[in-house]
Amino acid sequence: MTIRATVLALAAASLFPTLADAQTRVPLASMTCSAATAFLEAQGVVIFSTGPETYERVVRDGGYCMRTEVARPFMGPSRDNPQCIVGALCSQIEGDNQ
């Protein structure tokens, strides 16, 4: 590949959003419980930061889980409620060995 082709390929690739852009973490502790719930309702799936180095993929409902998963309620610390029930986490169905 020539230098010109490489430069063009890199320029074209920079026009598309990356996976990291799509997976921006939202700090749950900076939002009120009702604001976090409303945000999740609007988005369907949100990556909430739950601490300096921890995060959770929270879903609005089980429709965002894989077939081998079930949605279980998620409780996390919001700005106004240390036990805010925001949405659900997808977790493996017990007894499913697939």
N, C-alpha and C positions, 0 to 999 in steps of 0.2 A: 504494500500500500504506500502510495506517495505521501509526502508531507502535506500536500494540499488536500488530499482525500481524507487524511487523518484529522486535519483541522476542521474540515466540513462535517465529518462524522461527529466530532466532539461538539461542534456548534449546534448541530441538529439535536443531539442527545440532551443538551442543556435546555432546550425548549420544552421538554416534557417534564411534568412533575415527578419527583422521585417517590419511592415508597416511604421514605422518612417524612416527606412533606404530608403525605396522606395519614400518617400515624402520629401527628403532633399530640403531645400529652397535655391534658387540661388539668391544672392544679385544683383538685376537689376542695381543698381547705380554703381556697380563696373565694369560693362561691357559697351562697346560701343553699340550704337543702332544696328549697323550691326552685331556685334558679338552675341547679344541677339537674334536677328531675326534668324541668322543662327543656333544657338543652339536650338531654338524652332523648326525650320524646321527639324532638325535632330532627336529631341526627340519626337515631336508630342504634348506632354503635359509637362509643366514645372510649378513648384511652385516658383514664383518669390517673393522675399522679396521686398517690396516697402517702407519699413520704419522699425524702430526698433521693432515694434510689429505688423506690418501689412504685409499681403501677398495676392497674387492673384493666382488662378489656371488659367493659360493662355494656350489656345489650338491653334494648328496650323490652324484648320478649324472646321466647324460644325460637322464633322464626329466623333469628340470626345465629343460631347454633347449628352444628353439624348433626347429621342423622344419628350419630352415636353419642350425642350429648343431650343433656337436659339443662334447662335454665333454673338456677337456684338464686334466691334473693341475695343481693349484695348490700352490705351495710358498711359505710365508710365515714370518715370524719369530714364534715363540711364546716364552713365558717360558723354556723349557728347551731350545729347539732353534731355531737361526737359520734352518734349512731344513726346517721341519715340513711334511710333505705332508698337508694337511687334507682336501681334497676335490678339486673340479674347478671350472674356469671355463668358461662357455659362450662359444665363439668361432665366428665365421662359418666355414662350410665353405669351404675354399679352392676357387676356381673357380666359386662360386655367386654369380651376379650378380643375384639377386632382390631 
